[in-house]
Amino acid sequence: MTDKSDSKPQVQSVERTEDRFLPSDLFEGSDRNLPPPRRGGTVLEEAREIDIYHTCDVVVVGGGPAGCAAAWAAAKAGADVTLVERYNCLGGLSTGGLVMWIDRMTDWEGNHVIQGFAREFVDRMPAEGKAGPPRADWGSRDEAKAKYWGLRTTAFHGIVQWAPTLDPERMKLNAQQMLLDAGVRIVFHAWAARPIVEDGAARGLVFESKAGRQAIKARVVVDTTGDGDMFARAGADFDTDIEQGDVHHSMNTSFAFGGVDMTRWLEFRGGQPDQFRDLTILGREQVGYFQPPYVSWRNDIALFLGPRQSGLSALDVDDMTEVEIRSHRLMESHCDFLRKNAPGFENAYMLQSASQLGVRHTRRLGGVERIERGQWSGGVAGATQVGISPSVSPKFPVISVPYGSLVPRSLDGVLAAGRHISCDANSHGFMREIPQCWLTGHAAGAAAAVAANRGIEPRAVDIGELRSLLRQQGAHLSNDADLVDEAAASAGEAAE
């Protein structure tokens, strides 16, 4: 069997374009570290009655950014909420996945467009647990400021953004306390196995834990698994196509090094571009899969959100295992290489690898509405808008997020939020990010509460009532007078 570290992976450099803002490298290799399993045959699982663990109004499946926002919003709106999480903490990829860089929450003018749960969450973080530009610099096009913050992943296209880096342990505590304060029942160490579907509607779920197999009954299920596990297993439509030239379909296990001097590293990277390029080339030659470091919330900790690996599926346990094996080896080889070659890394040591696999894409909901590439240029505030997302480039206005992107076409009792919302592959490149997951989770949780409180299906929720509730909870939305029913407008133009 060939050790992956001795092979030469195929490297695709993803350049920044009007459709993507972050240049990166994608690596693909065919060598495997484990032989295939001996598949074949079936076993019969016995039928049995399952004890009901709890009954509630809303059950949220997955405690990542979207799930936390959904549970908080639903509970704040008066619903009895339970959140089921397979790991031992909240935050998902932002904490267990070490994706502590939170990406952009401002538009290209510096306006704070992703608020609500997101803003309250970040505002509650202690000063020593977050790093990013001061409010006065958001939207700045000053060349010196853009260069400084660009090296710290919070300025793009020469414009400073609010895209902070946060302490993952503080994020775990912060999310946990926000949900407990709101009255959410949290169930850790519980793997949601399947939805309970009755007469074409999800009415809860079955989960596994050390206590065995149990059920939770609920009026509304909010799927924030990131992979659409609940809506897919309930029979809802979904899409799986990807944008080959984007990192949105790659995987990795993130890791962090301690004992570094990131100020020295950034001076090298920003001040000696030729030498940095040579270092990157040497890294590819010696390490194979090679990823330069990102900043963290501290100068003495470096973050690695890669190397990003493509051609593998996060719905295949063998592929997921392969990514873990490669990534843990790459953590060691990166540390050895950088200690020998990179300024600021002379005393680096392996601090932590993520406990959660860095998955960016598997399934996307087939929703009543969806966000598409063709909508980016219009800047239209859709009639069912439940949030506003920054766009990928100053060439485009903000993106209006429709409620229908959270609602399955036919399945009732379910809302979907997070990286698996209804959108095309291009739009998924930014709608999968943590702030957008906070945004869609907040909207889904508020809608779930309205549906449960009124005894109606999520698709029947009144948009006006939902938008009013979101505003009460601090969300940023377009003015009601500016909303446009695109379908009606198109129909009118066709009639003329």
N, C-alpha and C positions, 0 to 999 in steps of 0.2 A: 504494500500500500504506500502510495506517495504522500509524504508530508506536504501539506499545502504551502508551508513557508518556503519550500525549496522550488516551487513552480513559479512560472511567470504568468501572472494574471493579465487579462486584457483590460486596458485602461481607456475609458471614454471621458474626456474632459468636457464638462458641461459649462458652456459659457453663459454669461449674463445676456439676456435678450429682453425684448419688450414683454415676453411671456413668463420670464423668470428673473428674479433679482439676485439670486445667490449663485455665483460660480462654484463649481465643485468637481470632484472626480468620482466616477462610478467604476467599480472593479467587478469583473466577472471571471470566474475560474471554473474549470470543469472537474478538477481533481476533488475527490471526496475523502474524508478522514475515516468514515465508517462504511462497512459493506451494507448493501440493502438488506432489509429484514426478510425473513422467510414468511411471506404472505401466503394466504390461501385458506379456504374453508370458512366456516362460521361456527359460532356457538349460540345457544339459545339462552336469552336472558329471561328469568322467570318473571311473571306478572305478580305484582304485590301492591298492597295499599301503602300510601306514603303519609306519614304524619304531617299535619300542617303546623309549621313553626310559628307563623304569624299571619295576621290579616290586617291589611292597611288600605289606604286610598291609592297611594302611588308607590311602586317599587322601582328603584333606579338600579340598573345592572351595570356595575363598573364604576369605580371611584376615582377615575382620572379627572382631568380638568373639566370636561363636559359633565361628567356624573356629579362632581362636587357642586358645580353651578346649578344643575338641574335639581338636586336634592334640596339645596339651600333655597332656591326660588320657590319650589313647591311648598316647602314647609313654611316659609315666610308668608305665603298666601293662604295659610290655614289648613293645608292638607296634612294627613297623617302619612309620613314618609319613611320608607325603609331603603337603605342603600346596601347593596351586596357587593363586596370587594374580595377578590381572590388572594390578594397579598395582605401584608400586615400594616399597611399605611395607605393614606390617601395621596392623590396627586398624579398617579399613573406615570406617564413618561416624564413629566416635569420633575418628579422626585425619584421614584424607583428606576426610571430610565435615564436619570442624570441630564435630562434636556432642560437645564436650568436657564438657558438663554430663551427668553420669552417672546422674541420677535415683536413686530411692530403693532402698536395700538393707536398710533396717530396717522392722520392722512398726510399728504405731501406738503400741506400748509402748516402742519404742527397741531391741528385740531385733534383732541382726544375723542376718537369715535367709538372705540370699544370700551364701554364703561360697565355699569351695573355691578354684577358679581366681580368682574375682573378688576374694576377700579377699587372696590372695597377690599378685595383680597390683597392687592399690591400695597394699598395705603396702610393696611394693618401690619405689613412686614416691618420689622425693626430696621433702623437705618444701617446697622452693621450687617444686615442680611441681604442688602440689595445694592447694585451698582448700575449707574446709568446717568445720562446727561440731566442737568437741572431743567426745570420746567421752562425757564426763559430761553433755552436753546432749542426747544422742540420746533422743527420747521426751519431752523437756521441753514442758510446756504453759504455761510462764511467758510472759506476754503480751509483755513487752519482748523476750525472746529470740526468740519466734516472729515478731515483727514484723521484727526485725533480719535473721534468717535467711530469712524469707519474701521479702524484697527480693533475696536472693541465691540464690533458687530451691532452697532446701533446708529449707523449712518449709511445711507445707500443713495446712489445716484447723486452724490454730493449734497445730500440733505440730511440733517440730524433728525432722528426719530426717537420716540419713546419706546424702547425695546430693552428693558432692563434684564440684568442677570441676577438671579435670586438664589439664596442659600437653600438647597433642597431639604435639609433637615428642618429648617425654620418653616418651609412651605408645608411639610407634613403636619407640623403642630398647628400652623395657621388654619389650614383647611379643616382639620379635625375639630378645632375649637369653634370655627364658624358654623359647622354643621350641628355640633352638640348644642350650641347656643340657640340655634333655630329650631331644635327639637327633633332632629333626624335620628332615627334608630340606625346605628352602623353595625353591620355584620361583617367582620373580617374573617379571613381564612375560609372563605366560602366560594365555591366555583359554581356558577350558574350553568346547569347542564342543558335545560330545555325550557321553552315557554309552555305554559298551560293555555291551550287554545280551546275555546268553547263557542260553537256556532259562529265561526269566522272571526272571533275576537280574542286577543290575548287577555287573560285574566289572572296573570301571576306567573310563577316559574317554579321549577324544581331545581334545587341546588344540592351539592355534595359538600360535606365537611367531615371532620373527625367524628361527628355524631351520626354519620351515615347520610342517607338520602332523605331530604325534607322538602316541604313546599311552602311557598308564600303566596297567599291569595291577595289580589289587588284589583282595583277598578281600572288602573292605567299602568302600563309597563313602559318605562323609558329606557331604551336600549342605548347605552353609552359604552358598550364593550370595545368600540373602535373598529371592530371587524364585522359588525352587524350579526353577531351570533344569534341573538334572539329573533330578530325579524326574518333572517334567512331560514332558521329552523322552523319558524311558524309559516313559511311558505310565501313570504313577500318577495316581490321582484327586486333584483339588484343587478348592478353592473360591475364588471371586473377589468375593463380595458384600461390600459395605462398609456402615459406619454413617455415614449422610449427615451427622449432626450432630456428628461427631468429626473431629479433625485427622488421624486415623490413615491416611487415604487421600490426603493432600495431598503435594505435592512442593515443593522449593526448592533453591537453591544457597546454602549458608550463607556468611557473610563476617565479617571482623573489622576493626575500626578501631583504630589506634594513636593515641597522643598525647592520650588522653582522661583525664578525672578522674572515675572512676566514683563516688567518695565524694560529690562534689558532685552528680552526677546522681541518686544514690540519696536524698540529702537532699531534692532537689527532688521526686522521684517520691513518696517516702513522706511528706514534710512539706507538700506543696502539691497535694493531689489534684485540686482544681478546675483549677489551672493545667496540671497534667499531662493532664487530660481535654481541655482546650482545645488543648494541643499536639498530642495524638493526632488530634483533629478536623482541625486545620490540616494535619497531615501527610497525612491522607487526601485533603484538597482539593488540595494542591500536588504530592504525590508519586504519589497514586493508591493503589497497593499500599503500605501503610505498616506497619512493624514496629518497636516500641520495642526498645531493646537489652537484652540480658542481661549479667550479670557474666561475667568469665572468671576465670582463676586469678591474674590480675594487675590492679591498680587502673588501669593505664594502657592496658588493652586491653578493648574492648567487643565482645561477641559478638552476632550476628544469626542466629537460627535460622528465618528467614523473610525476606520475607512468604511465607506458605503458600498455595500455588496448588492449586486443585481442578479437576476436570473434565479432567484430563490423565492419560495412562497411561505408566508407566515401562516398558511392553513395546512402546511405539511410538516409534521413533527420531525421528520428526518432533515428537512431543510432548516428548520429552526435550530436543531441541534448542531448542524454544520456551521451555522453563523456563530453560535456560541463558542464552539471549539476554535474556530479561526480567530474570533475577536479576542479571546483570552490569550492566545499565543501572540497576537499582534500587540497587545498591551505590553507584554514583556519585551518584544523586539523593538517597539517604539521607544521604550524607556532606555534600553541599551544604546540604541542609535543616537538619540537626542543627548544623552549624557556625554557621548563622545564628540558630537558634532555641532550642537546648537547652543548659542549664547544664552545664558540664563538657566540652562538645564544641567549644569555640571553636578549638582547635588540632588537631582530629581529622584523620586522614588515612587513606586506604584502605590497609590493611596486607596483607590476604590474602583471596582468595576460595577456596572449597573446590575441590579437584581432583576431588572425587567428588560426583555429584548426590545430593541428599538425598531418597531414596526411602523411603517408609514402608510401602507395601503394594502388592503385585501379586497373588501367589497364596498360598494357604495349603493345606498338605497335607491330603488326605483320609486321616486316620489311623485306626488301630485304636481309639483313644480320642481324645477332644478336650475341651478346656476350654470350658465354656459359662457364659453369664450366670446361668443357673438354679442353678449350683453355688456361687455366691459366698457366699450367706447361710449355707450349711450348715457350712462350716469343717471338712469331713470330710477326714481324712488317708487318701487312697485307697490301696488295696492295692498298686498299682504305682508309688507315689510315688517320684520321682527328684529332686525339688527342691521348695522352698517359695518362693512369690512374695509380696511385699507386696500388699495389696489397694488399690483406688483410693480408699477412704474408711474412716474409723473405724467406719462402720456395718457393715463386713464383716470377718470374720476373714481370716487369711492364706489364700492359694490353693494347694492341693496340685497339683503338676504331675505328670501320669501318664506313665509310660514310653510307653504307646501313642500319645501325642500326637507322638512322634518316629518312629513306625513306619508305613510305608504299609500300606494295607489288603491289598494283594495282591502288590506288587512286592517281591522279595527282594534282599538284598545292599545295601540302602540304609537310611540313617538320615537324618533331617532335623532341623536345629536352627537356632535364630535366629528372625527375625521371620516365617518362613513355616511355623511348626509348626501342628499341627492344633488349631484353636480357632475359636470363632465371632467375628463381626465386633466385638462388644462387648468380648470378652476380648482381642482383638488390640490394642485401644487401649493396653494396658499390657504385654502379653506381647511386644510388638515392641521394648521399650526395651532399652538396652545391658546393664544388670545381668541381665535375664531372658535375653538372648542368651548371656551368660556362663554362666548357670545351665543352660540347655538344651544349649549346646555342650559343657559339661563332662560332662553325663549321656550325650550321644550319643557322645562320644569314649571314655568309659569302656566303654560298651556295645559299641562297635565293636571295642575291644581284646579284650573277653571273647569276642565272636563269632569274631574272627580267630584268637585263641589256641586256641580249642576246636574250630575248624573247623565252626561251626554258623551258621545264619542269625540275623540280629539279632532276629527275632521269637521265636526259641527261647531267648534269653538268660534265665537264671534271675534273677528279680528279687532274691532274697535275696543272691545272689553280687554282683550289680550294686550294690545298696545298701551292701554291706559294702565294696566297692572305693571307692565314692564317699566313704564316711566316712573311709577310710584317706587319701584325698586332700583331706580337710578340708571336705567338703560338709556342710551343715546339713540334717538330715532329722528327721522325727517318729520317736518311739520305735516299734519294731516292734510292740509290744503295742497301740499306738493305731491301727494301720492297720485300715481297714474295707473289706471287699469290698462295694461298693455294689450291684453286680449281684446278688450272692448274697443280700444283705439285702433287696433289693426283691422277689426271687423268694420269699423266706421269708414276707414280709408278705403277698404275694399269695396264697400257699398257705393262710395262716391265714384 
